[in-house]
C-alpha cells in the first residue's frame, strides 16, 4: 500500500469525529424517553413525542419562540456590525502602541469563561456597582438592572458584544490588512 502512512494519519481525524461528534449524539435519545438518572438512558421508559407535545402545547410556547427570534435579531443587528466598526476604527489608527493596547483590551473578554462573564454582569449591574454609578453621574437613579424585565435584552446583547467584539475585529483587521490602502 503506497499511502499507508497518510491513511494512518487520517485515522486520527476520523477517530476524533467518531468519538467527539457521533458518539455523543446517542444522548439525543433522552428527548424521547422519560429519563431517570438512576435508570440511565437504556433503562428509562420510551415515551415518544410526549415531551415535544407538552412543549408545543405549553402556554409559553409562542412567548419562548418570539423571545428567541427577537434575541437573535438583536444579536444580528448589534453583534454583527460591532467588530466590523471596531476593525475599521482600529485600521485608521496610526499610533501602533495605542492600537495594540486597544486590541488587547477588547480581545481579553473573549478568553473569559461565559460563567465568569455572567458573574461579572451580575456584579456590574448590581445596585451599588459600576454601571449604576455611571447612571447616577448622568442624573439617573440607582436600581438593580437585572431585576428590570425591560433591561434584559439590552444587557444580554451588550454583554455578548462586549465579549466577542475583540475577536471579530481581529478577523476583520486581518482581512483589511490585505487591502491596498
Secondary structure, DSSP 8 states (H G I E B T S, - for coil): -TTHHHHHHHHHHHHHHIIIIIGGGGGGGGGGB---TTTHHHHS-B-TTHHHHHHHTSTTHHHHHHHHHHHHHHIIIIIHHHHHHHHHHHHH---HHHHHHHHHHHHHGGGS-HHHHHHHHHHHTSTTSHHHHHHHHTT-----GGG-GGGHHHHHHHHHHHHHHHHHHHHHHHHHHTS--
